[in-house]
Amino acid sequence: MKNFAHASFPPETIVLMTAAMDNALAKLPHLVASAHVNSIAETILRSANEGERDPAALERMAFLELMIAPRD
């Protein structure tokens, strides 16, 4: 996971990020690569760090980035 050592979030934002992550994971197939889970988490963290607070938007941004990410 990328370095988010300097990111700091109030408890309310952590609740929103958790909801976005839980909703995103619930929509993934049962067997999914950990790289996909990490990508979703990184996007949610980065987007929240940039000021996004809508859980649906955080989830949507994570999936969009996952779709356009280059494949190895």
Summary of the structure (lengths in Angstrom):
residues: 72
radius of gyration: 11.8
end to end distance: 16.3
largest distance: 35.7
contacts: 173
relative contact order: 0.20
helix: 65%
strand: 0%
